[in-house]
Amino acid sequence: MSEDKTQIYDDKIIEGYEYDGITEYDNPCPVWLMYIFYFTVLLAVFYTGYHFGSSSRDGILDDYVIKLNEAHTPAQSSKQKPEISENELSALLQDADALAEGKEIFGDKCALCHGNSGQGLIGPNLIDNCWLRGKGKISDIAVTIRSGIPDKGMIAWENRIPEQQILHIAAYIKSIQGTTAENAKEPDGELVEE
Amino acid sequence: MSASNDTNSGLIQINYNDQIVRMFTLATLFWVTIAMLVGIIIALQMAVPQLNLTEWLTFGRIRPLHTNAAIYAFAGNAIFTGIYHSTQRLLKTRMFSDGLSKIHFWGWQFIIVMAVITLPLGLSQGKEFAELEWPIDIAVVLIWVVFAINFFGTLLKRNEKHLYVAIWFYIATIVTVALLYIVNAISTPISYFKSYIVFAGIQDALVQWWFGHNAVAFFLTTPFLGLMYYYLPKAANRPIYSYRLSVVHFWSLIFLYIWAGPHHLLNTALPEWLQTLGVVFSIMLWAPSWGGAVNGILTLRGAWHLLRTDPIIKFLVAAITFYAMATFEGPLLSVKAVNGLGHYTDWIVGHVHLGALGWNGFLSFGMIYFIVPKMWKTELYSKKLANFHFWIGILGILFYYVSMLAAGLTQGLMWRAVDANGHLVYPDFVETVIRILPLFLFRTLGGVLFLGGFVLLLYNVYKTIKQAPKELAEETVQVRTSSSAPAHPEQGHRKLEGMAAAFTILALIAILVGSIIEIVPTLSINKYVKTENKVKPFTPLELAGRDIYVKEGCFTCHSQMIRTMHSDVLRYGAASTIEESMYDRPFQWGSKRTGPDLARLGKKYPDLWHYMHMEDPRAVIKESIMPAYPWLITSTIDFDSLQKKVSLFKKLGVPHSEEDLSDANNRAKEQAKKIADVLKKQGVKEDVSDKKITALIAYLQALGQKGGE
């Protein structure tokens, strides 16, 4: 904080100019600052050339398109998983842990539209025997959860919830079929007798 | 002191108008308090949504009040204080007209009071920092012209031939702010308090951020640099480090600054060449900005001991340091890759406050501690209190900035996190909000500390004024008239400094170059619109809903611009195009995502979802921090004005159908009836066919549904 020892400028006051007691030194601009300026100007020229130059003109956008394509390739469609039969899935109905997990996620993500007890709210009633999509099998329910019903406002959960958990939610929904709840929404869709 | 030539004549006596300086000082103190109080309220609202009490005090309406109060009321009055004080002394003359000074003062306060009334009422043009409706805009321009006449009149009758560097900055400020404000406010009124901007879509986006960015440049930077050039050498009693540096950095700063506006629109649908200009000019601004900071700091060489003892020097040095930090961060954030991470997050909010609290705030406080004892002819009541103010102020700024930087980086990284399968790691937007909620509280604490320090200033000033003598005589000085001043053979910039008119014209040219090159090409928007991308205009009811969207300030938290970025597209759908917003007046691209982007919201949720969500957001998204809008369900749509609106838009070139044009009112009622019927079927008990909620739902469901992808 003491007086600058590496003083390279002479701190000569410019004579003849004084404003309300303020005077000015005749020091040059600091060299390092000028170098920063030249550096940024070079950078600007380079960047502008990179952008407007004939071969790299669309580089920035191309890069974005490539990235986007890369991202879309591995996401194969897996709406239906035929390897798992309905019988195997039915076993989940006996699996208390699976149902508990399904219930928890249902409460977190589905209940906002389908009601806490699946009685229907913004979305349809899930506890009656009528189905708008599929025949009420666990695999059908899982398909709906995976791909959603975008037209009606239900989003596709495939990318948001792991496959195993989707099956657990579907099993949970199957398990609450036939229960009753207050303020249940009117049944909608095709009646499926079991 | 340097004029050694013998002059025996031409000595005159000058009285400075100090009364106007005292008035502006007190106005500054009053409005800082208001601006910061509102700031603390909205900071708390973000952490605790239940604090959105009543329609008039909802975040979307009082956030514009906070920004307008901070810019026009606080910074405005502060720079007028400093300009009226320093200009008279630097030009050795009284202000041109006492009458104009008074009109300027009271006119400006009246404008601010009007803003304080109209913004909570939701009377807004929906453009950031330019929300004020057209009658107030006209008042702003008139009062600014009064200020300009008063200032340039003073220049003309000056008794000091040369204009000091502070005056250069004042000139650039006055000229540029007038231009920015007028161009960005060109609108067509349809009633006393509603108008539509003439620019649409990308034109409006570009003009708005040319204005918005340069409001920061020419309202919050150049005038304050001018103040620094006066108060720092006065307070430290040291010569300015380098005259040459002031010349170089002044001209490079004002020339380069005006180009940088598009950096607020990086990775958006704005044409690439404009984005590129925004990037490169922002980067080149680094050194010219630092030029001011370096000249300030180096001026203190040999006077560093004052930093230990003099609170004024402390405030000024800290202000310059914050300025240097913010003007380094600015170019950094203008790099496209960094911007991709930081844009729409709280990092930007932190960046702004580094400038607003650190630079504008501390510089103003230093200036006030300097001016008050001089203007009230006494000593400062307590240096100790001022020192204490400094330290809690610093602490406040650090709390504020660090928490916002952390919040911005956290949320920005969460938004873009993609797993090995190419899926978003945090697809639920609200997850990314919950994570940063504690930081909102830390930010509030920072604000409270900063305001707490300011309360000490208020007390200190109050005590100082109380001990002032009853009669405050105006300061009188003997000056030589410039005609009798010694003549130097001069050339180059020195010569220019003696020619006020030429100087002003050159400064005007410097800021016009970038403005014209960037704005004029986009005025013929057709060049950028692909004809195969046909876009349908909004229906009359959707337009009514759009007005509600603007009125409630939804744009303060929601963007409508999906950037050309991988993570944006994954989360919100295809990147937004120029065509999609080509009829939007005002454009609503937004600058902050406190909530998710809404560009493709339409049809994503059923009408009932929106109904419940607006009535109480937490009924559908448990952790949401959005305010509830219950009054939309009870207040009615203004159907009668729709006719006028549609025909105005048609005149401005929007292809509304003949039916919409001739029967807007009934067409809107029909559409509203349909929506209300659907809602009724889904379980809504009341008939909402004439309620605002219905119009808003119509608009929200139309977002991204009009073609143009």
Interface residues (C-beta under 8 A of the other chain):
Chain A: M1 S2 E3 D4 D11 I13 I14 E15 G16 Y17 E18 Y19 D20 G21 I22 T23 E24 Y25 D26 N27 P28 C29 P30 L33 M34 I36 F37 T40 V41 L43 A44 Y47 T48 H51 F52 I60 L61 Y64 K67 L68 E70 A71 H72 T73 P74 A75 L112 C113 L121 I122 G123 P150 D151 K152 G153 I155 N159 R160
Chain B: M1 S2 A3 S86 R89 L90 K92 E160 H162 Y164 Y230 P233 K234 P239 I240 Y241 S242 Y243 R244 L245 S246 V248 H249 S252 E272 W273 T276 V279 V280 F281 I283 M284 W286 A287 P288 W290 G291 V294 L298 R301 G302 W304 H305 L307 P331 K336 V418 N421 G422 H423 L424 P427 D428 P486 H488 R494 T564 M565 H566 V569 L570 K603 K604 Y605 P606 L608 W609 M612 V620 I621 K622 Q682 G683
